[in-house]
Amino acid sequence: MLKNLLLITVFISLTACEKTVQEYHHSSLHFGTLIDITLYDVSESQADEAFKQLDKDFSYMHSAWSPWESGSVGRTNNLLKTGATFSIGPGVLELIKKSAAIANNTEQLFNPAIGELINLWQIHKHDDPDIKPPENKLIEQLIKNNPRLDDIKIEGVKIQTDNPHVLLNFGAFAKGYAIDLEIEMLKNRGIKNAIINTGGDLKAIGSHGDRPWYIAIRHPRLDTWIAKIEASNDESVFTSGDYERFYQYQGKRYHHILDPRTGYPAQGVQSVTVLHTDSGLADAAATALFVAGPDKWQEIANNLHLKQVMLIDSKGVVHVTPAMKKRLKFNSQIDTTILTATDL
């Protein structure tokens, strides 16, 4: 009897251990931002191997895709200036093709070919106390050059351009695209519940146990959240905001989201949040809708077939699609004016 009781006790203990769900966290710095990864319901060995692979992959993609590194994009930019035809690596070629399709559907408001303009503004040096806006004549000259991804001629794995002012910068697409690739890597490893967060832009798969993943969307002017949303089923949440990288000069804010039409930081918007299953599209769309502004964002969202978008204009008014509004839980501690879009 005692022996049977001991066996039952051991069985119950083992069963309890088997049902213990493990959660693991890892952080690393890539793409100029802190990447936080959470894996749920995995073993310690699964988590360790996944984190090693994630670090390796993100490190490679950052070096290969950064316009300021001597990787694939850096090499491509140097060769594009020559006007010669050359072979391009499959990774960068895929970036160009995917980005070009989105650029054309946004009327070039998302334009990864404006690397010269981005370099001119030097927003990545926003902490420099001596930084100031570039001269108007330099901006006007770059706008006249009108670089676009469509200027690049593609034949198989060979590319060429007659516009020497095409300079690739995938800063508004690469993070999202990278997240999608790494989520697929996690799935292939048998990981079903995870979230990859790159500085507030993220993708979630599965759930956090018996509940979805809860995501807070940052208020663009206050040190708090403006709304929360439940994300699951391979959903990505991407936000472009004028608070991410900016500086003040003579009382005016200059941020990093540039309008390819004017050459200056886009006006009229504080932030845009896009919810979609395609992280690369969500990343690029958030930028394009920010540039489009309060008057044109619905048109561009329609072009991209987006249904879940929230835009906060320069006055703090929230514009939101009906589908997105149904899913958002707004912060009741903040007085918020909310307008529902009629055409989406």
ROPANU-24529 format. One record per residue (C-alpha): residue number from 0; x, y negated, z negated; chain. Coordinates in Angstrom, 3 decimals. Layout:
% ROPANU-24529
- NUM,X,Y,Z,A
...
***
This chain:
% ROPANU-24529
- 0,0.000,0.000,0.000,A
- 1,2.824,-2.376,-0.920,A
- 2,4.665,-1.437,2.262,A
- 3,1.577,-2.212,4.388,A
- 4,1.117,-5.536,2.600,A
- 5,4.704,-6.491,3.314,A
- 6,4.302,-5.605,6.987,A
- 7,1.127,-7.693,7.234,A
- 8,2.862,-10.626,5.526,A
- 9,5.823,-10.436,7.932,A
- 10,3.455,-10.228,10.925,A
- 11,1.528,-13.305,9.800,A
- 12,4.779,-15.221,9.251,A
- 13,6.099,-14.297,12.697,A
- 14,2.806,-15.264,14.292,A
- 15,2.931,-18.661,12.578,A
- 16,6.487,-19.182,13.807,A
- 17,5.477,-18.272,17.347,A
- 18,2.782,-20.942,17.264,A
- 19,5.137,-23.666,16.032,A
- 20,5.407,-26.186,18.857,A
- 21,8.742,-27.910,19.335,A
- 22,9.216,-31.473,20.604,A
- 23,12.581,-32.818,21.719,A
- 24,13.742,-36.347,22.586,A
- 25,16.710,-37.650,24.530,A
- 26,17.864,-41.125,25.608,A
- 27,20.509,-42.266,28.081,A
- 28,21.408,-45.381,30.063,A
- 29,20.973,-45.271,33.845,A
- 30,19.627,-47.641,36.518,A
- 31,20.496,-50.500,34.175,A
- 32,17.868,-49.447,31.641,A
- 33,17.336,-47.020,28.772,A
- 34,15.694,-43.783,29.886,A
- 35,13.740,-41.961,27.188,A
- 36,12.651,-38.376,27.756,A
- 37,10.254,-36.349,25.622,A
- 38,9.722,-32.630,26.160,A
- 39,6.881,-30.871,24.367,A
- 40,6.280,-27.179,23.730,A
- 41,9.734,-26.037,24.858,A
- 42,12.562,-24.095,23.267,A
- 43,15.726,-25.784,22.053,A
- 44,17.765,-24.131,24.810,A
- 45,15.258,-25.266,27.453,A
- 46,15.461,-28.815,26.169,A
- 47,19.267,-28.887,26.003,A
- 48,19.692,-27.581,29.547,A
- 49,17.018,-29.930,30.897,A
- 50,18.583,-32.963,29.215,A
- 51,22.005,-32.085,30.645,A
- 52,20.553,-31.793,34.143,A
- 53,18.593,-35.040,33.771,A
- 54,21.717,-36.943,32.712,A
- 55,23.690,-35.468,35.594,A
- 56,21.009,-36.250,38.163,A
- 57,20.266,-39.781,36.951,A
- 58,23.972,-40.599,36.820,A
- 59,24.439,-39.392,40.391,A
- 60,21.382,-41.229,41.718,A
- 61,22.393,-44.460,39.987,A
- 62,25.866,-44.359,41.567,A
- 63,24.583,-43.263,44.974,A
- 64,21.688,-45.715,45.225,A
- 65,23.064,-48.832,43.532,A
- 66,23.998,-51.615,45.982,A
- 67,26.760,-52.669,43.596,A
- 68,28.464,-49.271,43.424,A
- 69,30.739,-47.616,45.973,A
- 70,28.195,-44.872,46.609,A
- 71,25.934,-44.014,49.527,A
- 72,23.927,-47.257,49.586,A
- 73,27.068,-49.359,49.159,A
- 74,28.693,-47.537,52.078,A
- 75,25.552,-47.900,54.171,A
- 76,25.401,-51.653,53.540,A
- 77,29.024,-52.107,54.610,A
- 78,28.460,-50.200,57.851,A
- 79,25.163,-51.930,58.678,A
- 80,27.009,-55.253,58.812,A
- 81,29.208,-54.012,61.646,A
- 82,26.330,-53.344,64.046,A
- 83,27.827,-49.948,64.830,A
- 84,25.913,-46.665,64.925,A
- 85,26.831,-44.281,62.124,A
- 86,25.661,-41.156,60.340,A
- 87,23.817,-41.632,57.081,A
- 88,23.405,-39.287,54.141,A
- 89,20.013,-37.570,53.782,A
- 90,19.340,-39.194,50.398,A
- 91,19.602,-42.783,51.622,A
- 92,17.815,-41.940,54.854,A
- 93,14.863,-40.663,52.824,A
- 94,14.884,-43.870,50.743,A
- 95,14.753,-45.961,53.917,A
- 96,11.934,-43.957,55.506,A
- 97,9.746,-43.847,52.409,A
- 98,10.343,-47.521,51.620,A
- 99,9.705,-48.641,55.211,A
- 100,6.242,-47.062,55.198,A
- 101,5.321,-48.894,51.996,A
- 102,6.859,-52.162,53.212,A
- 103,4.714,-52.090,56.353,A
- 104,1.565,-51.491,54.292,A
- 105,2.354,-54.475,52.067,A
- 106,3.029,-56.960,54.867,A
- 107,6.698,-56.864,53.781,A
- 108,5.917,-58.242,50.325,A
- 109,7.874,-55.196,49.171,A
- 110,11.081,-55.540,51.168,A
- 111,14.219,-53.566,50.202,A
- 112,16.210,-55.250,53.007,A
- 113,16.565,-58.601,51.157,A
- 114,19.719,-57.641,49.267,A
- 115,21.459,-60.866,50.354,A
- 116,18.690,-62.933,48.768,A
- 117,18.840,-60.892,45.561,A
- 118,22.612,-61.354,45.399,A
- 119,22.225,-65.088,45.965,A
- 120,19.959,-65.506,42.948,A
- 121,22.228,-63.453,40.644,A
- 122,19.349,-62.752,38.251,A
- 123,21.279,-59.794,36.859,A
- 124,23.468,-62.447,35.196,A
- 125,20.480,-64.030,33.450,A
- 126,22.343,-64.061,30.125,A
- 127,25.026,-66.360,31.541,A
- 128,24.448,-69.825,29.970,A
- 129,25.737,-71.541,33.135,A
- 130,23.424,-69.792,35.578,A
- 131,21.213,-71.969,37.780,A
- 132,19.103,-71.568,40.928,A
- 133,20.919,-71.455,44.298,A
- 134,20.811,-74.399,46.702,A
- 135,17.661,-74.736,48.804,A
- 136,19.589,-74.722,52.087,A
- 137,21.153,-71.346,51.283,A
- 138,17.749,-69.846,50.516,A
- 139,16.243,-71.293,53.700,A
- 140,19.036,-69.803,55.802,A
- 141,18.514,-66.334,54.392,A
- 142,14.763,-66.549,55.012,A
- 143,15.390,-67.483,58.653,A
- 144,17.444,-64.319,59.083,A
- 145,14.263,-62.344,58.187,A
- 146,15.835,-58.964,57.340,A
- 147,13.429,-55.992,57.322,A
- 148,13.773,-52.243,57.174,A
- 149,12.187,-52.159,60.630,A
- 150,15.413,-53.784,61.887,A
- 151,17.128,-50.438,61.287,A
- 152,17.010,-48.087,64.266,A
- 153,16.918,-44.420,63.302,A
- 154,17.798,-41.531,65.622,A
- 155,18.086,-38.279,63.741,A
- 156,20.727,-38.860,61.066,A
- 157,22.222,-41.879,62.840,A
- 158,21.224,-45.480,62.145,A
- 159,22.119,-48.944,63.450,A
- 160,20.891,-52.519,63.190,A
- 161,21.380,-55.687,65.233,A
- 162,20.538,-57.804,62.191,A
- 163,23.748,-58.120,60.123,A
- 164,21.752,-59.679,57.278,A
- 165,20.013,-56.416,56.386,A
- 166,21.350,-55.509,52.949,A
- 167,19.642,-52.634,51.157,A
- 168,18.502,-52.928,47.556,A
- 169,16.040,-50.275,46.355,A
- 170,15.624,-51.755,42.883,A
- 171,11.835,-51.818,43.237,A
- 172,11.572,-48.201,44.384,A
- 173,14.527,-46.104,43.261,A
- 174,13.496,-45.629,39.620,A
- 175,10.050,-44.390,40.578,A
- 176,11.377,-42.089,43.267,A
- 177,13.999,-40.726,40.865,A
- 178,11.371,-39.993,38.222,A
- 179,9.319,-37.954,40.699,A
- 180,12.380,-35.899,41.653,A
- 181,13.228,-35.204,38.024,A
- 182,9.665,-34.326,37.045,A
- 183,9.749,-31.687,39.792,A
- 184,13.048,-30.419,38.375,A
- 185,11.424,-30.040,34.948,A
- 186,8.470,-28.167,36.438,A
- 187,10.827,-25.784,38.227,A
- 188,12.381,-25.035,34.832,A
- 189,8.973,-24.044,33.486,A
- 190,8.446,-27.245,31.505,A
- 191,4.801,-28.245,31.622,A
- 192,4.527,-31.111,29.122,A
- 193,6.909,-34.033,29.393,A
- 194,7.254,-37.763,29.790,A
- 195,10.096,-39.712,31.415,A
- 196,10.140,-43.382,30.436,A
- 197,12.533,-45.759,32.215,A
- 198,12.304,-49.028,30.346,A
- 199,8.502,-48.947,30.155,A
- 200,7.914,-47.439,33.598,A
- 201,7.046,-43.790,33.235,A
- 202,5.486,-40.554,34.384,A
- 203,3.731,-37.960,32.257,A
- 204,2.886,-34.332,32.954,A
- 205,0.704,-32.029,30.914,A
- 206,-0.251,-33.287,27.477,A
- 207,1.061,-33.873,23.975,A
- 208,-0.495,-30.824,22.395,A
- 209,-4.260,-31.135,22.078,A
- 210,-4.223,-34.792,23.126,A
- 211,-3.090,-36.718,26.211,A
- 212,-0.019,-38.941,26.313,A
- 213,-0.891,-42.414,24.963,A
- 214,0.788,-45.276,26.826,A
- 215,0.914,-48.877,25.614,A
- 216,1.154,-51.636,28.223,A
- 217,3.234,-54.579,27.058,A
- 218,1.730,-58.053,26.757,A
- 219,3.755,-60.324,29.077,A
- 220,3.915,-63.214,26.597,A
- 221,3.373,-61.733,23.126,A
- 222,5.454,-59.239,21.174,A
- 223,2.719,-56.618,21.219,A
- 224,0.644,-54.482,23.582,A
- 225,-2.286,-55.788,25.610,A
- 226,-3.873,-52.434,26.472,A
- 227,-3.408,-48.698,26.054,A
- 228,-4.169,-45.867,28.415,A
- 229,-4.206,-42.077,28.312,A
- 230,-1.923,-40.605,30.965,A
- 231,-1.809,-36.987,32.107,A
- 232,-1.932,-34.799,35.215,A
- 233,1.263,-36.153,36.812,A
- 234,0.268,-39.790,36.374,A
- 235,2.743,-42.656,36.604,A
- 236,2.358,-46.046,34.930,A
- 237,4.545,-48.796,36.408,A
- 238,4.611,-52.471,35.488,A
- 239,6.368,-55.412,37.141,A
- 240,6.613,-58.487,34.947,A
- 241,8.262,-61.902,34.945,A
- 242,9.486,-61.250,31.383,A
- 243,11.880,-58.430,32.280,A
- 244,14.790,-60.477,33.647,A
- 245,14.622,-64.258,33.798,A
- 246,16.284,-67.486,32.745,A
- 247,15.171,-71.036,32.043,A
- 248,16.634,-73.980,33.967,A
- 249,15.487,-77.546,33.418,A
- 250,12.313,-76.298,31.750,A
- 251,11.316,-73.860,34.510,A
- 252,11.302,-70.065,34.374,A
- 253,13.138,-68.198,37.159,A
- 254,12.517,-64.443,37.183,A
- 255,13.816,-61.543,39.257,A
- 256,10.761,-60.746,41.410,A
- 257,11.459,-62.652,44.629,A
- 258,8.940,-63.513,47.324,A
- 259,10.503,-62.523,50.688,A
- 260,8.381,-65.179,52.419,A
- 261,9.735,-68.141,50.446,A
- 262,12.989,-66.860,49.000,A
- 263,11.949,-67.978,45.520,A
- 264,10.560,-66.115,42.510,A
- 265,6.912,-65.202,43.111,A
- 266,4.360,-67.490,41.473,A
- 267,0.938,-67.087,39.918,A
- 268,1.399,-63.784,38.068,A
- 269,2.832,-62.642,34.727,A
- 270,2.617,-58.882,35.233,A
- 271,1.091,-56.109,37.339,A
- 272,0.485,-52.522,36.218,A
- 273,-0.217,-49.714,38.687,A
- 274,-1.387,-46.199,37.826,A
- 275,-0.753,-43.500,40.444,A
- 276,0.554,-39.950,40.837,A
- 277,3.325,-41.134,43.217,A
- 278,5.936,-42.898,41.060,A
- 279,7.831,-44.399,43.999,A
- 280,4.630,-45.889,45.388,A
- 281,3.575,-47.169,41.957,A
- 282,6.983,-48.805,41.476,A
- 283,6.963,-50.541,44.862,A
- 284,3.270,-51.425,44.671,A
- 285,3.659,-53.188,41.317,A
- 286,6.266,-55.450,42.928,A
- 287,4.235,-56.045,46.100,A
- 288,1.043,-56.919,44.189,A
- 289,2.999,-59.272,41.926,A
- 290,4.286,-61.098,45.009,A
- 291,0.820,-61.058,46.614,A
- 292,-0.568,-63.023,43.673,A
- 293,-4.131,-63.492,42.402,A
- 294,-5.567,-64.370,45.828,A
- 295,-4.103,-61.541,47.907,A
- 296,-3.453,-58.603,45.596,A
- 297,-6.762,-56.862,46.302,A
- 298,-6.056,-56.877,50.038,A
- 299,-2.645,-55.288,49.546,A
- 300,-4.051,-52.791,47.025,A
- 301,-6.629,-51.749,49.639,A
- 302,-3.861,-51.286,52.225,A
- 303,-2.098,-48.931,49.801,A
- 304,-5.342,-47.145,48.812,A
- 305,-4.797,-48.045,45.159,A
- 306,-7.707,-47.692,42.765,A
- 307,-6.121,-48.323,39.366,A
- 308,-4.455,-51.723,38.985,A
- 309,-4.270,-54.440,36.330,A
- 310,-2.919,-57.902,37.164,A
- 311,-2.376,-60.681,34.612,A
- 312,-2.211,-64.088,36.251,A
- 313,-0.159,-67.090,35.174,A
- 314,-3.005,-68.311,32.941,A
- 315,-3.215,-64.999,31.107,A
- 316,-6.461,-63.901,32.771,A
- 317,-6.646,-60.144,33.336,A
- 318,-7.809,-58.953,36.769,A
- 319,-8.576,-55.244,36.817,A
- 320,-10.033,-52.683,39.197,A
- 321,-13.210,-50.886,38.040,A
- 322,-11.443,-47.502,37.869,A
- 323,-8.616,-48.944,35.780,A
- 324,-10.962,-50.838,33.463,A
- 325,-12.764,-47.604,32.546,A
- 326,-9.531,-46.131,31.257,A
- 327,-7.995,-49.095,29.447,A
- 328,-8.420,-49.781,25.747,A
- 329,-7.663,-53.457,25.213,A
- 330,-6.079,-54.804,22.044,A
- 331,-8.968,-56.179,19.994,A
- 332,-6.583,-58.459,18.092,A
- 333,-5.937,-60.525,21.229,A
- 334,-8.440,-62.859,22.861,A
- 335,-8.397,-61.725,26.491,A
- 336,-10.401,-62.891,29.510,A
- 337,-11.070,-59.929,31.794,A
- 338,-12.270,-60.160,35.405,A
- 339,-13.277,-57.015,37.300,A
- 340,-12.243,-56.815,40.953,A
- 341,-15.175,-56.443,43.311,A
- 342,-13.504,-54.951,46.387,A
- 343,-11.757,-51.937,44.853,A
***
